[in-house]
Amino acid sequence: MNTVQVTSIESAAEDPPAVKVPPLQSPRRNSPAAAIPQHDPRANDIKHLKEICLDLKTGTDFASLLEVSHLLHQSRLKTQETVSDAMIMLNFKLPSAHEEMSVSEPLTVRKGGIINKTCANDVLAFCASAEQPPVNWFHINTFYYDPALKSAESVDLKALIEIGEALGITSSVIKNTMKNYGNGMICTEQGPGCIGIAFVDLVRVDTSGREVLPPKHLTRAGSPRGGGSVLKDMWSPDDKPSSKTTASSIKTIQQQPIALFYSSKANTCLSVRVAPSGLETTMCHWGGIVKQLQEKTSLVSKKMDAAYLMFLLLADVINSIEPLLNMYGDALEGLDFLFDEYEPTVRRNLMSRRMQKDLWVIRRWGWLMSTTAQDLAVDPWDVFTEEQEKPIQMLLQQSNTLATTAKAYLEKADSQEDFFSQSQEQCTNNLLFNLTMCTLIMVPPSFFTGVYGMNFDVIPELHNENSYFALWGWCVL
């Protein structure tokens, strides 16, 4: 099995012929509509997003609502912001079901603005085998995509296309998939003998952008993620009610884009996924899969088919969403207990409201992943065999299960919000009842005060010695 990893390290390889590359530009995003004004919010900066929203006519026209939604999506999307110094490929090779997986020296795809013209030949050499074609997995973790540049101008995209074409992946599939990758979309592109899938991984981060791991009791054994708490880290570490607490201090979900390609001709998978930093963390996301391949415990080693590797990579991302979703379920259960045992405060309702927004992101993710699995099952180019299509049904079922579970948690959060609204309404009704009773008590004295306070010369009751006591008697009655 071959895994090629692209990262930012320097290489001692000889510099290949130079390719003319335009000046690097600052990263920009696709505009959701031509009529909508363009903004470039900073990643995860909700405060900046709110400042931009103040300049929009929010809620008064449809275009402004689309712009707010676009800003929210871009604030969650985490892509590489600058072009790396180099693109390096690591090759994890699994020649056969009986041989051990080996790791080659890094290959330089691009150094600076120069593309290595011999890299495609090196990739073909990795795939060559006299008896049985090995399983190949080429992984890139420093890809920079600028939708404003054409494919001929984007040095990273051009290098990726050269590698893909050497593996039998058409340039149109790579271009369309990477365009969806840059926009954070979840969909699939298909061509003759190849598949391209763009999707995202959902990661919960704090205000500094660091990942907040799910609790260990919600994470499966062997998963690379784990640790943390539930209710405690739903908000900032200072969990005291304060008027200074804003949306920008609350931990939220971040979307990390992933691109995945499969070539039946070369028996190869090619993936693009941004790693946190450096070569030492190249497989931090898919470390569990690498371990399975080393121990030969997966179908990839038994079948020697890269299609099962692609399904395994997709399933691993889906499985990583499960503990995240369960974390929100546990938090909602904790809120249920607090609502039952204590009063449903405004802050607890805000926590439920915040979780509703994150659960909606997870539910939408499940819907789109389910649609992508359905598109893979259709297989208009007959890329998969009948046996290879069986795991697709499993991916479809897992995606539907996540979407259904997220829907159930959303309904639970809605019920908590309804309970809070009913509680607030009950408090308001009790206050109005008390005010009404006070008003009724004060009506008789007010009436008699108005009558006997009139400036008449003769009021017979005032000269009666029992008139004062009679007045209070009438008030009581």
Secondary structure, 3 states (H helix, E strand, C coil): CEEEEECCCCCCCCCCCCCCCCCCCCCCCCCCCCCCCCCCCCCCCHHHHHHHHHCCCCCCCHHHHHHHHHHHHHHHECCCCCCCCEEEECCEEECCCCCCCEECCCEEEEECCEECCCHHHHHHHHHCCCCCCCEEEEEECCCCCCCCCCCCCCHHHHHHHHHHHHCCCCHHHHHHHHHHHHHCCCEEEEECCEEEEEEEEEEEECCCCCECCCCHHHCCCCCCCCCCCCCHHHCCCCCCCCCCCCHHHCCEEEEEEEEEEEECCCCEEEEEECCCCCHHHCCCCCHHHHHHHHHCCCHHHHHCCHHHHHHHHHHHHHHHHHHHHHHHHHHHHHHHHHHHHCCCCHHHHHHHHHHHHHHHHHHHHHHHHHHHHHHHHHCCCCCCCCCCCHHHHHHHHHHHHHHHHHHHHHHHHHHHHHHHHHHHHHHHHHHHHHHHHHHHHHHHHHHHHHHHCCCCCCCHHHHCCCHHHHHHHHHHC
